[in-house]
Amino acid sequence: MAVPTTSSLPAPPAGLSRAQLLELYRWMRLTRTLEERLVALYRQTKVIGGLFRSLGQEACSVGSAYALERRDVLSPLIRNLGSMLVKGAEPIEILRQYMAKGDSPTRGRELNIHFGDVVDRNFVGQISHLGDMVPVMAGVTLTFRMRGEDRVGLVYVGDGATSTGAFHEGINFAAVQRCPMVVVVENNGYAYSTPTNRQTAAARLVDKAAGYGVPGVRADGNDVLEVYAVTRAAVDHARAGGGVSLLELMTYRRKGHAEHDSQSYVPPGEIETWAATNDPIDRYTARLTGEFAFDPSELTAIDAEVRATVDAATDVAEASPPCDGPDALRGVYVDPASMPTLWYRGDATAAVVAHERPAGWGTHDG
């Protein structure tokens, strides 16, 4: 069999190289493999708290985050692990965080992917309440416009969040202020256990864009290249001063709200149908080895590298120390060694207060 020359290979989509096509595959494969490892750790009771998977939604996170520049800011939610990985989060951080290790990004204070890095990697720690990150990112991106910075902010919400006041207020404010912001609605069919048609009368969530006077695009959320293309267009629109865009990515949540959710509310056969026909990694693999003529061995090599990365990170994370109780006070009190004494040492409190209280601290005894 003749080896195709570079000139005979199919051209990738505009703006992407063949190396980048493989990068997109690697990010999706890393997302799924890392979450599969977290499931194993969860079943061994090594994960603290809930486990929220993005099985079937990896293309939404990876394709959209890949459309951002390094200087742009991302606001993920509980199913956007892939977007954080693209922006530079490391598997070891994710594992330590889920296991509440003392050397995790939040030192065991927060769980799953509730952490951020606004200094180097530009992703914001999430607020779990539905829709709340939209007004937060409206404020962040308003600063970009006011400072004349060439930066864009991207924020994710689920279909259920589009019915909340925070979503409405945030996107409306950002639209009026022409903030450089992209709002990605991942329509996965369920808001926890509530089907989309039971929580909104809108036939298409993208139609809500017209009410805010902003562009709206609906796309196949299980096609990573389509996700990349529509997000890149929205990012370019925002960077050029066009303001907000609303993207509705049609996808499906193949696992429950969290790992404990039995999904008894899902109609029989629905999950299996989506898995068989719309798995984003399977679909992309078929395009890479078919339309773009990659050799399957190239993907197999990526799979092996990803497994080795996750294996090594797991070994390190499991050996990491647990969080230390008194460390919870670090960054909260000026002197974590003495301040709790004011609360817990009974009769000694008055003496400690007299010792610790700065001059002029207060004049009332009661």
RADA-V25183 format. One record per residue. PHI is phi in degrees with one decimal (none if undefined). Layout:
PHI / PHI
This chain:
none / -73.3 / -81.5 / -66.5 / -79.7 / -58.4 / -68.7 / -91.8 / -75.7 / -61.9 / -74.8 / -71.9 / -57.7 / -54.3 / 90.0 / -120.1 / -92.1 / -65.8 / -63.5 / -69.5 / -59.1 / -71.0 / -61.2 / -58.6 / -61.5 / -62.3 / -64.2 / -67.7 / -65.4 / -64.4 / -58.5 / -69.1 / -64.7 / -65.1 / -68.5 / -62.7 / -66.0 / -63.9 / -61.6 / -60.8 / -67.7 / -61.4 / -71.6 / -91.9 / 60.8 / -96.3 / -93.5 / -96.4 / 85.7 / -85.3 / -122.3 / -115.1 / -100.5 / -115.8 / -54.6 / 92.8 / -120.2 / -60.8 / -66.3 / -60.6 / -68.5 / -68.5 / -63.4 / -74.3 / -65.0 / -66.8 / -80.7 / -89.9 / -87.0 / -58.6 / -76.3 / -75.3 / -110.9 / -117.1 / -121.5 / -82.2 / -122.7 / -63.5 / -104.9 / -111.9 / -56.0 / -59.0 / -67.5 / -68.0 / -63.0 / -60.1 / -80.9 / 119.2 / -63.4 / -101.9 / -52.5 / -63.0 / -65.5 / -63.1 / -63.6 / -61.7 / -64.4 / -64.8 / -93.7 / 55.2 / -76.9 / -66.8 / -104.5 / -73.7 / -55.0 / -108.8 / 54.0 / 82.5 / -80.1 / -125.2 / -123.0 / 32.4 / -107.0 / -83.5 / -151.9 / -140.9 / -147.9 / -96.5 / -97.5 / -109.1 / -104.3 / 61.9 / -124.7 / -99.2 / -62.3 / -82.3 / -103.6 / -69.6 / -57.8 / -58.2 / 83.0 / -66.1 / -76.9 / -68.2 / -64.6 / -61.6 / -71.4 / -61.5 / -67.0 / -61.0 / -73.7 / -62.0 / -63.9 / -61.5 / -66.3 / -66.8 / -89.1 / 70.8 / -85.3 / -85.2 / -137.1 / -128.6 / -115.4 / -121.9 / -129.3 / -100.7 / -139.9 / -93.3 / -61.8 / -65.7 / -66.9 / -70.0 / -99.2 / -99.6 / -65.3 / -61.8 / -59.6 / -60.4 / -64.3 / -67.5 / -72.9 / -64.6 / -61.6 / -63.8 / -65.9 / -63.0 / -85.0 / 52.2 / -71.2 / -79.2 / -132.7 / -115.8 / -105.0 / -104.7 / -97.6 / -90.0 / -87.5 / -101.9 / 95.6 / -142.5 / -104.2 / 56.6 / -111.0 / -97.4 / -61.4 / -55.7 / -73.6 / -99.2 / -121.7 / -153.9 / -88.2 / -68.4 / -69.5 / -134.7 / -66.3 / -64.0 / -64.4 / -66.6 / -58.6 / -61.3 / -66.6 / -102.3 / 71.6 / -123.8 / -65.1 / -133.9 / -133.9 / -105.9 / -141.6 / -75.9 / -73.2 / -102.7 / -112.0 / -62.2 / -73.3 / -68.2 / -59.7 / -59.4 / -64.5 / -71.5 / -70.0 / -61.5 / -63.8 / -68.5 / -65.2 / -63.4 / -61.4 / -67.6 / -67.2 / -83.4 / 97.7 / -77.8 / 89.9 / -78.8 / -130.2 / -116.1 / -113.0 / -108.6 / -101.4 / -83.2 / -146.0 / -154.4 / -92.0 / -81.5 / -115.3 / -68.8 / -52.4 / -142.6 / -61.1 / -79.9 / -79.9 / -79.8 / 59.3 / -66.4 / -85.5 / -84.5 / -58.5 / -56.6 / 86.5 / -65.3 / -64.4 / -63.9 / -65.0 / -65.2 / -65.4 / -77.6 / -114.2 / -134.4 / -66.8 / -65.4 / -74.6 / -61.3 / -64.3 / -71.3 / -58.7 / -62.4 / -70.7 / -63.1 / -83.6 / -101.9 / -57.3 / -102.5 / 58.2 / -78.5 / -76.1 / -53.7 / -64.0 / -66.0 / -74.6 / -61.8 / -65.9 / -65.2 / -57.7 / -66.1 / -64.2 / -64.8 / -60.2 / -63.9 / -62.5 / -69.1 / -60.5 / -63.9 / -65.2 / -65.1 / -58.8 / -68.2 / -63.9 / -65.9 / -86.4 / -68.9 / -71.8 / -69.2 / -71.0 / -97.8 / -49.4 / -60.1 / -64.5 / -62.0 / -86.5 / -66.7 / 86.4 / -109.7 / -110.1 / -62.0 / -130.6 / -63.2 / -76.1 / -117.2 / -59.5 / -60.9 / -56.3 / -60.5 / -97.3 / -114.2 / -109.6 / 53.7 / -65.2 / -80.1 / -57.8 / -60.2 / -67.0 / -68.1 / -60.2 / -61.4 / -75.5 / -85.4 / -69.9 / -67.9 / -59.4 / 76.2 / -64.2 / -174.9 / -121.9 / -98.4 / -82.0 / -95.6
